[in-house]
């Protein structure tokens, strides 16, 4: 046994992490029979039983547990190698994967990405729209647009202009229910907010308001859905001023209750910061999100 393929070790690592062949196969993008053969081949080459097979799935044997840390270290080393290879590339072609939340990814980025591609047609862009933070260390994305400053020392961040927020309701809702005049009055209205995400509740606490998730009558973690609920007379929503102003049926209210603006950051990993296409993209986006181009497209 002079060498073992990294594919076999990676198959072992992912199966141990996911706890089942079906989940690990999806994570790795391979078929379940292929993954099963990889595990069997690894056990054959090492002459070790790495998993106990039961009707409930796979569990690591004692030997498998001991080997898991080494496999995890190899995975981290592989990720580091790929990041550094990408960082040395000076070609302005290839793929860039960008992660952004729904508002940025749907309403702000499309015209910017189209303009970038017009200048650099050999660069292919993958846009992941998610309200969760992607792992740049794992190369889940090359560039992330985030609403907070990253704290990890191996990330490079550039701050953009803040995104202002405000409260809005439809003109029909205001005509039927009026406008809240106090915090107590505010809680008596139909409020639109997040479901599992605690962003709004946390921000309210920083402003001195002890709101609970149950205070929101309509809850969804989808930001466009929140805006549409308000547009169709659903209640009061806190959202992006630049986007809400595109809808004439919405009216900004509650000047006495200002919302904290969102910080806006472009983030990439230090290992890829000097990659030509990633460097050019971050520079381009930094220039784009200024002046007249800093607009929400609906």
C-alpha positions in Angstrom: 0.0 0.0 0.0 2.2 2.8 -1.3 -0.5 5.4 -1.9 -4.2 5.9 -1.6 -6.2 8.1 -3.9 -7.4 11.4 -2.4 -10.9 10.7 -3.9 -11.2 7.6 -1.7 -10.2 9.5 1.4 -12.5 12.3 0.5 -15.3 9.8 0.1 -14.6 8.5 3.6 -14.4 12.0 5.1 -17.7 13.1 3.6 -19.6 9.9 4.4 -18.4 10.2 8.0 -19.5 13.8 8.1 -23.0 13.2 6.6 -23.6 9.9 8.3 -25.1 8.3 5.2 -24.1 7.3 1.7 -27.1 9.1 0.1 -26.3 12.5 1.7 -22.6 12.2 1.1 -23.2 11.3 -2.6 -25.2 14.5 -3.0 -22.5 16.6 -1.2 -19.8 15.2 -3.4 -21.8 15.2 -6.6 -21.4 11.5 -7.4 -23.8 8.6 -7.6 -24.4 6.5 -4.5 -23.0 3.3 -6.1 -19.8 5.2 -7.0 -19.4 6.4 -3.4 -20.1 2.9 -2.0 -17.4 1.4 -4.3 -15.0 4.1 -3.1 -15.6 3.2 0.5 -15.2 -0.5 -0.2 -12.1 0.1 -2.2 -10.6 2.2 0.6 -11.4 -0.5 3.2 -9.9 -3.1 0.8 -6.7 -1.2 0.3 -6.2 -0.4 4.0 -7.5 -3.8 5.2 -9.5 -1.9 7.8 -13.2 -1.7 8.5 -14.0 2.0 8.7 -17.8 1.8 9.1 -20.4 -0.3 10.9 -23.3 -0.9 8.5 -26.7 -1.0 10.2 -30.3 -0.6 9.1 -30.1 3.0 10.4 -27.1 3.9 8.3 -23.3 4.0 8.8 -21.4 4.7 11.9 -17.6 5.0 12.3 -15.7 2.1 13.8 -13.1 2.9 16.4 -10.4 2.7 13.7 -12.5 5.0 11.5 -12.8 7.5 14.3 -9.0 7.6 14.7 -8.5 8.1 11.0 -11.1 10.9 10.6 -9.0 13.7 12.0 -6.2 12.9 9.5 -8.7 12.8 6.7 -10.1 16.2 7.8 -6.6 17.7 7.9 -6.0 16.4 4.3 -9.3 18.1 3.2 -8.2 21.4 4.7 -4.8 21.1 3.0 -6.5 20.4 -0.3 -8.7 23.5 0.1 -5.7 25.6 0.9 -3.8 24.3 -2.1 -6.7 25.1 -4.4 -7.1 28.6 -3.0 -3.4 29.3 -3.4 -3.4 28.0 -7.0 -6.3 30.3 -7.7 -4.5 33.2 -6.1 -1.5 32.8 -8.3 -3.5 32.9 -11.5 -3.1 36.1 -13.6 -5.5 35.1 -16.4 -8.6 37.2 -16.7 -10.7 34.2 -17.6 -12.3 31.4 -15.8 -15.0 31.2 -13.2 -15.9 33.5 -10.3 -18.5 32.4 -7.8 -20.3 35.2 -6.0 -22.5 34.8 -2.9 -25.1 37.5 -2.1 -28.4 37.7 -0.2 -31.7 38.0 -2.0 -31.9 41.8 -2.2 -28.4 42.3 -3.4 -28.4 39.2 -5.7 -31.8 39.9 -7.3 -32.0 43.7 -7.4 -28.5 45.2 -7.2 -26.0 42.7 -8.8 -27.6 41.7 -12.2 -26.8 45.0 -14.0 -23.3 45.1 -12.5 -22.5 41.5 -13.5 -23.8 42.0 -17.0 -21.6 45.1 -17.4 -18.6 43.2 -16.1 -19.2 40.4 -18.5 -19.4 42.9 -21.4 -15.9 44.0 -20.6 -14.5 40.5 -19.7 -16.4 37.9 -21.8 -14.0 35.1 -20.9 -15.0 35.3 -17.2 -17.9 33.1 -16.3 -19.9 34.1 -13.2 -21.8 31.8 -10.8 -24.2 33.7 -8.6 -25.4 32.0 -5.4 -28.3 33.8 -3.7 -28.5 32.9 -0.1 -29.3 34.8 3.1 -26.8 32.6 5.0 -23.1 33.3 5.2 -21.0 31.1 2.8 -17.7 29.6 3.9 -14.9 31.3 1.9 -12.4 29.1 3.6 -14.1 26.0 2.0 -14.3 27.8 -1.4 -18.1 27.9 -1.3 -17.6 31.2 -3.0 -14.8 33.4 -4.3 -16.5 36.7 -3.4 -19.2 37.3 -0.8 -21.3 40.5 -0.5 -22.1 40.7 3.2 -24.1 43.0 5.5 -21.5 42.8 8.3 -17.7 43.2 8.7 -16.0 39.8 8.7 -13.8 39.0 11.7 -11.7 36.1 10.3 -8.1 37.2 9.9 -7.7 35.3 6.6 -10.4 37.3 4.8 -9.9 40.5 2.9 -12.8 43.0 3.1 -13.7 46.3 1.3 -16.4 48.4 2.7 -19.0 49.9 0.4 -21.6 52.6 1.2 -24.2 51.6 3.8 -27.7 50.5 2.6 -30.3 52.7 4.3 -33.4 51.0 5.8 -36.9 52.4 6.7 -40.4 51.3 7.6 -43.0 51.1 4.8 -46.7 50.2 4.5 -49.1 50.4 1.6 -51.3 53.4 1.2 -54.3 51.2 1.6 -53.0 49.8 4.9 -52.3 53.3 6.2 -55.8 54.5 5.2 -57.4 51.6 6.9 -55.2 51.4 10.1 -53.4 54.7 10.4 -49.8 55.2 11.3 -48.3 54.1 14.7 -47.5 57.1 16.9 -45.6 55.3 19.7 -43.8 52.0 20.4 -46.9 50.7 22.2 -49.1 51.7 19.2 -46.5 50.1 16.9 -47.0 46.6 18.5 -50.7 46.8 17.9 -50.3 46.9 14.1 -49.8 44.1 11.7 -46.0 43.7 11.5 -44.1 41.8 8.8 -40.8 40.2 9.8 -38.5 37.3 9.8 -39.3 33.7 10.7 -36.2 31.9 11.9 -33.8 34.7 11.2 -33.3 36.9 14.3 -31.8 39.9 12.4 -34.7 42.3 13.0 -35.3 41.3 16.6 -31.6 41.7 17.4 -31.5 45.1 15.7 -34.6 46.2 17.7 -32.9 45.3 20.9 -29.9 47.4 20.1 -32.4 50.3 19.6 -34.0 49.7 23.0 -37.1 47.8 21.8 -37.8 44.4 23.2 -39.6 42.8 20.3 -40.2 39.1 20.1 -40.7 36.9 17.0 -44.3 36.4 18.1 -44.9 40.2 17.7 -44.7 39.7 13.9 -48.0 38.6 12.5 -46.6 37.7 9.1 -43.2 36.0 9.1 -40.9 34.9 6.4 -37.1 34.8 5.9 -37.6 35.7 2.2 -36.8 39.4 1.9 -38.7 39.9 -1.5 -41.7 38.1 0.0 -41.7 40.6 3.0 -41.8 43.5 0.5 -44.6 41.9 -1.5 -46.6 41.3 1.6 -46.4 45.0 2.4 -47.3 46.0 -1.2 -50.5 44.0 -1.0 -51.7 45.6 2.2 -50.3 43.0 4.5 -48.8 45.3 7.1 -45.7 47.3 8.1 -42.3 46.1 7.0 -38.7 47.3 7.6 -36.8 47.1 4.4 -34.4 48.8 1.9 -35.4 52.4 1.2 -33.9 52.3 -2.3 -35.9 49.2 -3.2 -39.2 50.1 -1.6 -39.2 53.6 -3.3 -39.7 51.8 -6.6 -43.2 50.7 -5.6 -45.7 53.7 -5.7 -48.2 51.8 -3.6 -45.7 51.9 -0.6 -45.2 54.9 1.6 -42.4 55.4 4.1 -43.6 56.0 7.6 -42.4 56.2 11.2 -39.8 59.0 11.0 -39.7 58.9 14.8 -38.3 55.3 14.6 -35.2 55.3 12.4 -33.6 51.9 11.5 -29.9 51.3 11.6 -28.5 51.2 8.0 -26.9 48.0 6.8 -23.2 47.8 6.4 -22.2 46.6 3.0 -18.9 44.7 2.4 -17.1 42.9 -0.5 -15.2 40.0 1.0 -12.8 37.4 -0.4 -10.2 35.1 0.9 -6.6 36.4 1.3 -5.3 33.5 -0.8 -7.4 34.5 -3.8 -7.3 38.3 -3.3 -4.5 38.6 -5.9 -6.1 36.4 -8.5 -6.5 38.7 -11.6 -10.2 38.0 -12.2 -11.2 38.2 -8.5 -9.1 41.4 -8.0 -10.8 42.9 -11.1 -14.2 41.9 -10.0 -13.9 43.4 -6.5 -12.5 46.6 -8.0 -15.3 46.8 -10.5 -18.0 46.2 -7.9 -16.4 48.8 -5.6 -16.7 51.4 -8.4 -20.1 50.2 -9.5 -21.8 50.7 -6.2 -21.3 54.4 -6.2 -23.3 57.3 -7.7 -26.0 56.6 -10.3 -25.2 52.9 -10.6 -26.1 52.3 -6.9 -29.7 51.6 -7.8 -32.1 48.7 -7.3 -33.4 47.3 -10.5 -36.9 45.8 -10.4 
